[in-house]
Amino acid sequence: MSESIAPLENEGKKLRKVIAASSVGTLIEWYDFYIFGSLSVVIATKFFPADNPTAAFLSTLATFAAGFVVRPFGALFFGRLGDLIGRKYTFMVTLLIMGFSTFAIGLIPGYETIGFLAPVLVLILRLLQGLALGGEYGGAATYVAEHSEPGKRGYRTAWIQTTASLGLFISLLVILATKKSMSPEAFANFGWRIPFLISIVMVGISYFIRKNMDESPVFQKAKDEGKIVANPLKESFGKKLNFKFVLLALFGATMGQGVVWYTGQFYALSFLQKVANIEFEQSNYIIAASLAGGTGFFIFFGWLSDKIGRKVVMLTGMLLAICTYRPIYQAMYETADVSLKTEVVGSRKVTTDYMMIPKSVDLKKIIKTKVAYTDGTEMTEEETGLVTLFPGKNPVKPEIKKTIHVGSGGFWYLIFLVFIQVLYVTMVYGPIAAFLVEMFPTAIRYTSMSLPYHIGNGIFGGLLPAVATYLASKATAANEVAKTAGQQIPFDKPYLEGLWYPIIIGGVCFVIGLLYVNGKDKEIND
Amino acid sequence: MNAIRRVFGLVWILLGLAAGYFLVVLQSFALFEKGGMDNVVPAIIYSFILAPLLTGGMVIFGLYALQNEYQR
């Protein structure tokens, strides 16, 4: 009996090693990709001065191009390589490109030192990051799936699925820890470079772990049997037989998954900070705690998809998300809405400061109001205006900045509300690697699954913050126009208008998935 | 069920065309006219990335559905 158990144990050990090597590398790539986004405010001040239009244009390109355009190109480029020369070598190349780019961003001198070369170099490196990310995920997911035994593919690949959330979580932790370990001035001067620089250590470790791994057995078998195709791009997108499944994967799965993912993890943070006005640190803790609580569910739903099917798990998550987003975001808004809270009597403190403005005869007037509420919430309002010494000069509208620190009850309630959204993310995202891998044959798997994944996530998902913010600000502007004209406001809750984007995209994807996606799991050893 | 899948093919084609019209004619044109970085960049993304993907992809997907390519 021990003779038959030993090979099984070795096989289990090998599989765990495969999953660990693939997941750690992918996790590091996500970490590298997210620190740029999380530190975008600091990066903008160092490399992209707002008063310079060309630098501002480069900044916009760095934000949009890397997230939207370059990722699908990376998927095509590295997907093709992966289907021609192998999964292992390709995802080692993507790891090295990502590690090098991230480390190099941490070394580039600022705009003040080397001028325009600084934003140009940052843009190039950011594009390289996007390319590498486009190639990495498909390789890791395919590699793990092709090592997994049938009936456990959802569970095994779900480990890869945890890496995007964990990468975001770790990037937030590293940034918060770096910020806490030094003064705000030191962080602004050099501290922001540390999260970029330490990436090289993680990439180095991951590279050596991956280096010792074998090629995927399914790919190796196909290669040995001469079943590798000469042109995977033509085979994937030029033949109706395969291309129809690429379209189905995009419109029936990854498009909806992408918007649910971005709503739960990015729009939630943006909504907390910009709409609910919750302070930077507290809003990041809310997201980090929700991610920490929800990450294990990627594994659970991946495992569940092996038992009851990928389609039912993913579509249930999508349906729940589109039906409950509006009430969830309404509850988030109300939790931070101080007009619904009771002020502690005598807590209101108002201070007024005047500051000289260099090279101007005007004065900056700052009125700071601090209010405490009975549920422990604190609100700080800063009204910054100008005191002009020329009576005839047009008055400038004062800028009002509100920051809210919610009490402990509200804090935990917000964690719960974001956690529900993370749960939806785990339902749609946990089984998707296994789902995509099972849709395509070995010879074109890397190419065919990477493109719909990165269009769904990079383009449909990546556009979400911009489109949702645009829709919400358009509704707010329409209300202001109506108010000024003395008419009834057209939008009762303008802050919820941005949610129509994930609701409509998710709704279309749900119907397509329900009608056309096959609920039965497929064999991949073709 | 195959008949429903086929009929819905027409819905996807119309939806793709409607999405293209909405993104390019109703949104991008107005944004291009307004000018400025904040408006031009989303207009470029709508016109040259999102609209071709949605319209082209949905129309082809709808055609395949009409041709019974997804029947089981």
Chai-1 contact restraints between the chains, C-beta under 6 A:
chainA,res_idxA,chainB,res_idxB,connection_type,confidence,min_distance_angstrom,max_distance_angstrom,comment,restraint_id
A,T60,B,V41,contact,1.0,0.0,6.0,A-B,restraint_1
A,K244,B,Y64,contact,1.0,0.0,6.0,A-B,restraint_2
A,K244,B,E69,contact,1.0,0.0,6.0,A-B,restraint_3
A,L247,B,F61,contact,1.0,0.0,6.0,A-B,restraint_4
A,F251,B,F61,contact,1.0,0.0,6.0,A-B,restraint_5
A,L515,B,R5,contact,1.0,0.0,6.0,A-B,restraint_6
A,Y516,B,Y70,contact,1.0,0.0,6.0,A-B,restraint_7
